C-alpha cells in the first residue's frame, strides 16, 4: 500500500492507527492491532495515545520494565486522571518511590477532585511511616467519596499505628465502614474483615 501511494509520515501514522483501532475495536484482534500500532509509534514515538496503549498493555501483561518507557509520553498533556492513575500503579509495582511520588504530586495538582489522588498519596506517606499525614489524606479521600472501601480499609488499619487515635476513634471508623460499605450491600457482601469484628460486637 505504501509503495502504491506517496504518503507523508503523518498520513501514514494516521492510517496505521486507524487500521489498528479497527482491528482492536471491531474485530477484537489485539495482535493485529498491536502490529499496526507499533508501526505508527515508530513514525511518532511521542504520540500520547499510542504510548498510553502500550503502557496499559505492558501493565496488563506484567511487563513492568517495558511499561516504564511509555510513562512519560503516555501521560503528557492528559486531560483525564486515568493515565496518571495507571502510571502510578506501574511505579508502585516497579517499587520506584521517586517516580511514584512525582506522579502522585502531579495527579493531586492537576486533578484534585479525583478521589484516588489523595489516596495514592496517603499510601506514599504510609510507606515512610508518616501515619498521621497518611490518615489526613485518607480522610480527604472519604470526604470526596464516603463509599470508597479502600480508604475505609486503610483508615481502620493505619489508625492502630497512630498514638493520636484512640480505641473510641477506631470504633467510630469501623461504624462508618459498616454504615457506608457493608450495610448498603446487605447480604451480598462477604464476611467482614477480622479486624473489624472486635468493634461491631
Secondary structure, DSSP 8 states (H G I E B T S, - for coil): -TTTS---HHHHHHHHHHHHHIIIIIS--HHHHHHHHHHHHHH-TT-HHHHHHHHHHHHHTT-HHHHHHHHHHHSTT-SSSHHHHHHHHHHHHHT-HHHHHHHHHHHHHH-TTSHHHHHHHHHHHHHTT-HHHHHHHHHHHHHH-TT-HHHHHHHHHHHTT-TT--HHHHHHHHHHHIIIIIHHHGGGS----HHHHHHH-
